[in-house]
Amino acid sequence: MGTTPELIRHFIDGKPWDRESEREGDVFDPAAGRVIRRVALSGTAEVRAAVEAAKAVSERWQDVSLTRRARIMFAFREILESRRTQLARTITQEHGKVLDDAAGEIARGIEVVEFACGIPHLQKGEHSEQVSTDVDTWSVRQPLGVVAGITPFNFPAMVPMWMFPIAIACGNTFVLKPSERDPSASMLLAEWFAEAGLPDGVLNVVHGDRHTVDALITHPDVRAVSFVGSTPVARHIYATATNEGKRVQALGGAKNHMVVLPDADLDRAADAAVSAGFGSAGERCMAVSVVVAVEPVGDALVAKIAKRAESLVVGDGQTDGVDMGPLVTGQHCHRVRTYVETGVSQGAELVVDGRDIDVADRPDGFWLGPNVFDHVTPEMSVYTDEIFGPVLCVLRAESYDEAVRLVNDNPYGNGVALFTRDGGAARLFQRQIEAGMVGINVPIPVPMAFHSFGGWGESLFGDTHVYGPDGVRFYTRAKVVTAQWADPHLAGPDLGFPTNR
């Protein structure tokens, strides 16, 4: 008889939730295609307990000095640095991405923690002396209270760290709902943050599905909601939570384009397209899924991309020398494979076919190799839909203007890249293009932690991007104080409207 898989529990009020769960879900090793853990799926009771724990400590945490908060952040950062390998292996085991990719997402998450270490400076207000006679005015930014984050499977460490370090540094308490597909990374983060000195209840983790999400975003004590995931879910969360009077930043899907002009270095462009298209098996919100080749370079560029894609090594992400791991679940693998078959039936040319990939020592894994389509047209589903897998589409454009129109006509506006040697064209492109993040000879233009991440159009619902300066603004609200300390002997009634004098 096999051993019973470990049960991943919720993390509430500083410890694992020890009550029985009514529902559980499977957590897979996608390279082996087998269940390795079970995860408790929360109901209303668990969500209520997590929010109550966060609310109970909220006022005390707000009163903790900025210096003390920063020191806890520094301690958390040191723990993350010393345990990178453990966290990366956990991510790879449950998600499937190769270890180097897992290490990369951890590094980008640590950058946000480092940004949050500067909270004493980031949360400074402004002061104006003598705005009127004997009157001073100043502004401060204060925390909201209990806030929540709902994060996707594709970056189980990085995306949570886009949210909770800044929210907590600003004085809020946090309830995190990570993806139930790969939940162990979030548990490690919560346990390590507590080890760094974070008080019980400041960071809580509840696992679950849509029932959990809906209970969280409608809870009256949750003041703000951050989300990263698909556009339909982002739209639902934004509509539901704002209707409840909450502040919301909901990042949706993407169809990121990479435009290659005729003067570009085609070898460099092909390297970038393959790296950005097939890294993490295409399961990235910033993956390049569309290459727009501005003629006459299409044939040469496609040949270079195909050669590189065919050379990629697909296998268990925990094995040295592997370039691309499996997809996260069997269901998702089937969905992506169906898109490839539909692309063929709709007339796109499949120049690299990854459907028959065979990983000898892992026959039951969720495998799909790189797929490259050429001569894709804008009405095909492989172009219109966010596939979220190792499928790269090449469209041809006859001119720069046609390429820009193609990108701007797409309803998503997450990220876009341009490859060129022409500085004038690059400057024009970054002004004309309608997307939140633009790369010039950079295929995945994810901003550093001291800027902010977010798209336009159907890729973002809400007014602010995540982390960076926008993160501080989102997790705080402004208060303006006007004070007068005049000579009390000169005071007297004045029924006029107050004006500067």
Secondary structure by P-SEA (a helix, b strand, c coil): cccccbbbbbbcccccccccccbbbbbbccccccccbbbbbbcaaaaaaaaaaaaaaaaaaaaccaaaaaaaaaaaaaaaaacaaaaaaaaaacccccaaaaaaaaaaaaaaaaaacccccccbbbbbccccccbbbbbbbbbccbbbbbbccccccaaaaaccaaaaaacccccccccccccaaaaaaaaaaaaaccccccbbbbbbcaaaaaaaaacccccbbbbbccaaaaaaaaaaaaaabbbbbbbbbbbbbbbbccccaaaaaaaaaaaaaccccccccccccbbbbcccaaaaaaaaaaaaaaaccccccccccccbbbcccaaaaaaaaaaaaaaaaacccccccccccccccccccccccbbbbcccccccccccccccccbbbbbbbccaaaaaaaaaacccccbbbbbcccaaaaaaaaacccccbbbcccccccccccccccccccccccccccccaaaaaaabbbbbbbbbbcccccbbbbccccccc
